[in-house]
Amino acid sequence: MKQYIQFLRNLLSSVNISSLNTTHISTYAVSMKFDVSKSIPMLPGMDEVCNNLVEYVLWMISGNSDTSVLSEYNRNKWSNLVPTEDFIRNNLDDVFAEIQAYDNLDRADVLEYMLQYKGHIGKMLGYLWRFMPVSDASISRLRRNDIVVKIASDKLQAYQDDFNVLQPRNDDGSSMSVEHFCKMVDAGTLDQLQNLILSIKNNPDVSVLHVQCFSPEFSPLDGMSPQKSVLMGGAATVPLVTSFSCYIMNMADNEKRIDMNLSIPNIDVFIPLSTVVAEYSLLLHLLAHVTGSEPGYLSVNIGRAIADIDDFSAINGLIRSHDNNPVVFDTYSKADIVINKEATDLFKMTKDDIKLQLLQCTENKFQTMEATDIIH
């Protein structure tokens, strides 16, 4: 985390805080690079982040947008953006009027439909990783180039469960095969994560792969609340990371290394940035594990980096903690990771397959624990 601390130091030293008449300071076009090959970068004291990180990343990998399945800590990240049952009932008239303009549904049907999205963040992040909408023409082009391949294991299981319940039939009344049903249900969306994994494993010439975390077509309209945007089929907000790219490096002895680059338009550089670095470092480790590769570097490219004045004292405390003993601080600014060697299917992994341990330092090694107090 050396360059992160140095960035914070430069940011705070570049302004005269006493003369500021705003609530924050900003800087633009920021880049950082973290070596995540052996561990997950994490500031001292980020115990809650560490304890809840695996659940959150696996939730994104699943493509789920429902925050109600998360722990309270992870759920609280989205609590001000997702529709609640009270919000849905109180805004039923507005949404009902808009839906009636293009679909003849009665009020009870609309309410039942909307309640399905209680607690959801909408079409962003993991949902788009796994269910990116694409046109029929794009699907045809991808299939001609053998890019669209087998359906991921978790999706296949869900489709087969639906098949057993629905017992679908063809237009002529004959029984539909489960294979045809699965392909039909999966049509129209692109599983970016599954395709990324298969491309790394099966294509020796691949060098870079991109995954979109956000699509402008799902952005909330001006004046529309995040909650209403979700109910109207969009996203609650623009996520911190709008896309990431994986760079595949061919190493000696036929080994591969994966580096990851994050595109971040706008972010608070204190806790949110350090949390995002931890989340995507873990994702990089998991992708490397299931593709038989080695994790390398995580780079972040930030359009606008923001620091809130209310956090200046905490940021200064973090910097002092580093300066009191840089070697010890750097040594303990990480979490060790162990992944079950037998867990080779990313979409079947559970929390039990991934162990994270945030290294702790005792007071006799670390002169001040201000950083721990800050993060808590």
C-alpha positions as CSV (number, residue, x, y, z in Angstrom):
1,M,0.0,0.0,0.0
2,K,3.0,2.3,-0.2
3,Q,1.9,4.3,-3.3
4,Y,-1.6,4.6,-1.8
5,I,-0.2,6.2,1.3
6,Q,2.1,8.4,-0.8
7,F,-0.9,9.5,-2.9
8,L,-2.9,10.4,0.2
9,R,0.2,12.4,1.5
10,N,0.5,14.3,-1.8
11,L,-3.2,15.0,-1.9
12,L,-3.4,16.5,1.5
13,S,-0.1,18.5,1.2
14,S,-1.3,20.0,-2.1
15,V,-4.0,22.2,-0.4
16,N,-4.3,24.7,2.4
17,I,-7.1,23.0,4.4
18,S,-7.7,26.1,6.6
19,S,-8.5,28.2,3.4
20,L,-11.0,25.7,1.9
21,N,-14.6,26.7,1.6
22,T,-15.8,23.4,0.3
23,T,-16.6,20.0,1.7
24,H,-14.0,18.0,-0.3
25,I,-11.0,18.2,-2.5
26,S,-10.5,16.5,-5.9
27,T,-7.7,15.5,-8.2
28,Y,-7.9,14.0,-11.6
29,A,-6.3,11.2,-13.7
30,V,-4.9,9.1,-10.9
31,S,-3.3,5.7,-11.5
32,M,-2.0,3.2,-9.0
33,K,-0.6,-0.3,-9.3
34,F,-0.6,-3.0,-6.6
35,D,1.3,-6.3,-6.5
36,V,-1.4,-8.7,-5.5
37,S,0.5,-11.9,-6.4
38,K,0.8,-13.2,-2.9
39,S,-1.9,-11.5,-0.9
40,I,-4.8,-9.0,-0.8
41,P,-3.9,-5.4,-0.1
42,M,-5.8,-4.2,2.9
43,L,-5.3,-1.4,5.4
44,P,-4.6,-2.3,9.0
45,G,-7.9,-2.5,11.0
46,M,-10.1,-3.5,8.0
47,D,-11.4,-6.5,10.0
48,E,-15.0,-6.1,9.0
49,V,-14.1,-5.7,5.3
50,C,-11.9,-8.8,5.5
51,N,-14.6,-10.9,7.3
52,N,-17.3,-10.0,4.7
53,L,-15.2,-9.8,1.6
54,V,-15.6,-13.4,0.4
55,E,-19.3,-13.3,0.7
56,Y,-19.6,-10.0,-1.3
57,V,-17.3,-11.1,-4.1
58,L,-19.1,-14.5,-4.5
59,W,-22.4,-12.6,-4.5
60,M,-21.2,-10.5,-7.5
61,I,-19.8,-13.6,-9.2
62,S,-23.3,-15.2,-8.9
63,G,-24.9,-12.4,-10.9
64,N,-27.4,-11.8,-8.1
65,S,-28.6,-8.2,-7.6
66,D,-30.7,-8.9,-4.5
67,T,-28.9,-7.4,-1.4
68,S,-31.3,-9.1,1.0
69,V,-29.2,-12.3,0.8
70,L,-26.1,-10.5,2.1
71,S,-24.8,-10.0,5.6
72,E,-25.9,-6.8,7.3
73,Y,-22.4,-5.3,6.8
74,N,-22.5,-5.9,3.0
75,R,-26.2,-5.1,2.8
76,N,-25.7,-1.7,4.3
77,K,-23.5,-0.6,1.4
78,W,-26.7,-0.4,-0.7
79,S,-29.3,0.4,1.9
80,N,-30.0,4.0,0.7
81,L,-30.2,3.0,-3.0
82,V,-32.4,-0.1,-3.1
83,P,-36.3,-0.1,-3.2
84,T,-38.0,-1.2,0.0
85,E,-41.5,-2.6,0.2
86,D,-42.7,0.7,1.6
87,F,-41.1,2.6,-1.3
88,I,-42.7,0.2,-3.8
89,R,-46.2,0.5,-2.3
90,N,-45.9,4.3,-2.0
91,N,-44.8,4.8,-5.6
92,L,-47.0,2.2,-7.1
93,D,-49.2,4.8,-8.9
94,D,-46.3,6.4,-10.7
95,V,-44.7,3.2,-11.9
96,F,-48.1,1.7,-12.8
97,A,-48.9,4.7,-15.0
98,E,-45.6,4.3,-16.9
99,I,-45.9,0.6,-17.3
100,Q,-49.5,0.9,-18.5
101,A,-48.2,3.1,-21.4
102,Y,-46.7,0.0,-23.1
103,D,-48.1,-3.0,-21.3
104,N,-51.7,-3.7,-20.4
105,L,-51.3,-5.1,-16.8
106,D,-53.6,-4.6,-13.9
107,R,-52.6,-2.9,-10.7
108,A,-52.2,-6.2,-8.7
109,D,-49.9,-7.7,-11.4
110,V,-47.7,-4.6,-11.4
111,L,-47.4,-4.6,-7.6
112,E,-46.5,-8.3,-7.6
113,Y,-43.9,-7.7,-10.3
114,M,-42.4,-4.7,-8.5
115,L,-42.1,-6.5,-5.2
116,Q,-39.7,-9.0,-6.8
117,Y,-37.2,-6.1,-6.9
118,K,-37.3,-5.3,-3.2
119,G,-33.7,-4.9,-2.1
120,H,-32.2,-5.1,-5.6
121,I,-29.5,-2.9,-7.1
122,G,-30.6,-3.5,-10.7
123,K,-28.6,-4.1,-13.8
124,M,-25.1,-3.4,-12.8
125,L,-21.9,-5.1,-11.5
126,G,-22.3,-8.9,-11.1
127,Y,-25.7,-9.0,-12.9
128,L,-24.0,-7.6,-16.0
129,W,-21.0,-9.8,-15.6
130,R,-23.3,-12.8,-16.0
131,F,-26.4,-11.5,-17.9
132,M,-25.2,-8.7,-20.2
133,P,-28.0,-8.1,-22.7
134,V,-26.9,-8.4,-26.3
135,S,-28.7,-8.2,-29.6
136,D,-29.6,-11.3,-31.7
137,A,-27.1,-10.0,-34.3
138,S,-24.3,-9.9,-31.7
139,I,-25.2,-13.4,-30.5
140,S,-25.0,-14.7,-34.1
141,R,-21.7,-13.1,-34.7
142,L,-20.3,-14.5,-31.4
143,R,-21.5,-18.0,-32.3
144,R,-19.9,-17.8,-35.7
145,N,-16.6,-17.1,-34.0
146,D,-17.1,-19.9,-31.4
147,I,-17.0,-17.4,-28.6
148,V,-20.4,-18.3,-27.0
149,V,-19.8,-21.7,-25.5
150,K,-21.2,-23.9,-22.8
151,I,-23.5,-22.5,-20.2
152,A,-21.9,-21.9,-16.7
153,S,-22.6,-24.6,-14.1
154,D,-24.7,-22.4,-11.8
155,K,-26.9,-21.2,-14.6
156,L,-27.3,-24.7,-16.1
157,Q,-28.6,-26.0,-12.7
158,A,-31.1,-23.1,-12.4
159,Y,-32.3,-23.6,-15.9
160,Q,-32.7,-27.4,-15.3
161,D,-34.7,-26.7,-12.1
162,D,-37.0,-24.4,-14.1
163,F,-37.3,-27.1,-16.8
164,N,-38.4,-29.7,-14.3
165,V,-41.1,-27.3,-12.9
166,L,-42.4,-25.9,-16.2
167,Q,-42.2,-29.1,-18.4
168,P,-42.1,-26.9,-21.5
169,R,-43.3,-28.0,-24.9
170,N,-42.4,-27.1,-28.5
171,D,-44.8,-25.3,-30.8
172,D,-46.1,-28.6,-32.2
173,G,-47.0,-29.8,-28.7
174,S,-44.1,-32.3,-28.4
175,S,-41.9,-32.3,-25.3
176,M,-39.0,-29.9,-25.4
177,S,-35.6,-31.2,-24.7
178,V,-33.8,-29.8,-21.6
179,E,-30.8,-28.8,-23.9
180,H,-33.1,-26.8,-26.2
181,F,-34.8,-25.2,-23.2
182,C,-31.5,-24.1,-21.6
183,K,-30.2,-22.6,-24.8
184,M,-33.5,-20.8,-25.4
185,V,-33.6,-19.3,-21.8
186,D,-29.9,-18.3,-22.0
187,A,-30.3,-16.6,-25.4
188,G,-30.1,-12.8,-25.5
189,T,-27.6,-12.4,-22.8
190,L,-23.8,-12.8,-22.7
191,D,-22.1,-14.4,-19.7
192,Q,-19.0,-12.2,-19.7
193,L,-17.4,-13.9,-16.7
194,Q,-17.8,-17.5,-18.1
195,N,-16.5,-16.4,-21.5
196,L,-13.5,-14.7,-19.9
197,I,-12.6,-17.9,-18.0
198,L,-13.0,-20.1,-21.0
199,S,-11.0,-17.7,-23.3
200,I,-8.1,-17.8,-20.8
201,K,-8.2,-21.5,-20.5
202,N,-8.7,-22.5,-24.1
203,N,-7.3,-19.7,-26.3
204,P,-3.4,-19.6,-26.2
205,D,-3.4,-16.4,-28.2
206,V,-5.6,-14.3,-26.0
207,S,-3.9,-11.3,-24.5
208,V,-6.6,-9.0,-23.2
209,L,-10.3,-9.5,-22.2
210,H,-12.8,-6.9,-21.1
211,V,-15.8,-7.1,-18.7
212,Q,-18.4,-4.3,-18.5
213,C,-19.8,-3.6,-15.0
214,F,-22.2,-0.9,-16.2
215,S,-24.1,0.0,-19.3
216,P,-25.2,3.6,-19.9
217,E,-28.6,2.4,-21.1
218,F,-29.4,1.4,-17.5
219,S,-28.2,4.6,-15.9
220,P,-30.8,6.4,-13.8
221,L,-32.5,9.2,-15.7
222,D,-32.2,12.8,-14.5
223,G,-34.4,13.4,-11.6
224,M,-35.2,9.7,-11.1
225,S,-34.4,8.2,-7.7
226,P,-32.1,5.1,-7.6
227,Q,-35.0,3.0,-6.3
228,K,-37.4,4.0,-9.1
229,S,-34.6,3.4,-11.6
230,V,-34.4,-0.2,-10.4
231,L,-38.2,-0.7,-10.6
232,M,-38.1,0.6,-14.2
233,G,-35.5,-1.9,-15.2
234,G,-32.4,0.1,-14.8
235,A,-29.5,0.3,-12.3
236,A,-29.6,2.0,-8.9
237,T,-26.5,4.1,-9.7
238,V,-23.3,4.2,-11.6
239,P,-21.0,1.7,-9.8
240,L,-17.6,2.7,-8.6
241,V,-15.9,0.3,-11.1
242,T,-17.5,0.6,-14.6
243,S,-15.3,-2.0,-16.3
244,F,-12.3,-4.2,-15.7
245,S,-9.8,-5.7,-18.1
246,C,-7.7,-8.8,-17.7
247,Y,-4.3,-8.9,-19.4
248,I,-2.9,-12.4,-19.9
249,M,0.9,-12.7,-19.9
250,N,2.6,-15.9,-21.2
251,M,5.4,-16.8,-18.8
252,A,8.1,-19.5,-18.7
253,D,7.1,-23.2,-18.6
254,N,3.8,-22.5,-20.3
255,E,2.5,-20.7,-17.2
256,K,0.2,-17.6,-17.5
257,R,-0.1,-14.5,-15.3
258,I,-3.2,-12.4,-15.1
259,D,-3.0,-8.7,-14.5
260,M,-6.2,-6.7,-14.0
261,N,-7.0,-3.0,-14.7
262,L,-10.0,-1.2,-13.2
263,S,-11.7,1.8,-14.7
264,I,-13.1,4.0,-12.0
265,P,-14.8,7.3,-13.1
266,N,-15.2,8.8,-9.6
267,I,-14.4,7.6,-6.1
268,D,-13.7,8.6,-2.5
269,V,-10.0,7.8,-2.0
270,F,-10.3,6.8,1.7
271,I,-12.3,3.7,2.6
272,P,-14.2,3.1,-0.7
273,L,-11.0,3.0,-2.8
274,S,-9.2,0.6,-0.4
275,T,-12.3,-1.6,-0.3
276,V,-12.6,-1.8,-4.1
277,V,-8.9,-2.7,-4.3
278,A,-9.5,-5.6,-1.9
279,E,-12.6,-6.8,-3.7
280,Y,-11.1,-6.9,-7.1
281,S,-7.8,-8.3,-5.8
282,L,-9.8,-11.3,-4.5
283,L,-11.6,-11.6,-7.8
284,L,-8.2,-11.7,-9.6
285,H,-7.0,-14.4,-7.3
286,L,-10.2,-16.5,-8.0
287,L,-9.9,-16.0,-11.8
288,A,-6.3,-17.0,-11.7
289,H,-7.1,-20.1,-9.6
290,V,-9.8,-21.5,-11.8
291,T,-7.8,-20.9,-15.0
292,G,-4.6,-22.4,-13.8
293,S,-2.8,-19.0,-13.9
294,E,-0.9,-16.8,-11.5
295,P,-2.3,-13.5,-10.1
296,G,-0.1,-10.5,-10.9
297,Y,-0.8,-6.8,-10.6
298,L,-4.0,-4.8,-10.0
299,S,-4.0,-1.4,-11.6
300,V,-6.6,1.3,-11.0
301,N,-7.3,4.2,-13.3
302,I,-9.4,6.9,-11.6
303,G,-11.0,9.8,-13.4
304,R,-11.7,11.9,-10.4
305,A,-10.4,11.1,-6.9
306,I,-12.2,12.8,-4.0
307,A,-11.3,13.3,-0.4
308,D,-13.9,14.5,2.1
309,I,-12.8,17.2,4.5
310,D,-14.4,15.2,7.4
311,D,-11.9,12.4,6.6
312,F,-8.8,14.5,6.7
313,S,-8.0,13.8,10.3
314,A,-8.4,10.1,9.8
315,I,-6.3,10.2,6.7
316,N,-3.6,12.0,8.5
317,G,-3.7,9.4,11.3
318,L,-3.3,6.7,8.7
319,I,-0.3,8.5,7.3
320,R,1.3,8.9,10.7
321,S,0.8,5.2,11.5
322,H,2.7,4.4,8.3
323,D,5.5,6.9,9.1
324,N,6.0,5.7,12.6
325,N,7.1,2.3,11.3
326,P,6.8,1.9,7.5
327,V,8.3,-1.6,7.4
328,V,5.8,-3.0,9.9
329,F,2.9,-1.0,8.4
330,D,3.6,-2.4,4.9
331,T,4.1,-5.9,6.3
332,Y,0.7,-5.9,7.9
333,S,-1.2,-4.1,5.2
334,K,-2.5,-7.3,3.6
335,A,-4.6,-10.3,4.0
336,D,-3.3,-13.8,3.3
337,I,-5.5,-15.9,1.0
338,V,-5.8,-19.7,0.7
339,I,-8.1,-21.3,-1.9
340,N,-9.3,-24.9,-1.8
341,K,-7.3,-26.6,-4.6
342,E,-10.2,-28.9,-5.4
343,A,-12.6,-26.0,-6.0
344,T,-11.9,-25.5,-9.7
345,D,-15.4,-24.2,-10.8
346,L,-15.8,-20.5,-9.9
347,F,-19.5,-20.7,-10.1
348,K,-19.7,-23.5,-7.5
349,M,-17.3,-22.0,-5.0
350,T,-18.6,-21.3,-1.4
351,K,-17.2,-19.3,1.4
352,D,-15.7,-22.4,2.9
353,D,-13.4,-22.7,-0.2
354,I,-11.8,-19.3,0.4
355,K,-9.9,-18.4,3.5
356,L,-8.7,-14.8,4.2
357,Q,-6.7,-13.8,7.2
358,L,-5.9,-10.1,7.9
359,L,-2.4,-10.0,9.4
360,Q,-2.5,-8.4,12.9
361,C,0.3,-6.6,14.6
362,T,0.9,-6.3,18.3
363,E,1.5,-3.1,20.1
364,N,5.1,-3.8,20.7
365,K,5.6,-4.1,16.9
366,F,3.5,-1.2,15.9
367,Q,4.0,2.0,17.9
368,T,0.5,3.4,17.2
369,M,-2.7,1.7,16.2
370,E,-4.3,4.9,15.0
371,A,-5.0,3.2,11.6
372,T,-7.0,0.4,13.3
373,D,-9.1,3.0,15.1
374,I,-9.6,4.9,12.0
375,I,-10.9,2.1,9.9
376,H,-13.2,0.9,12.6
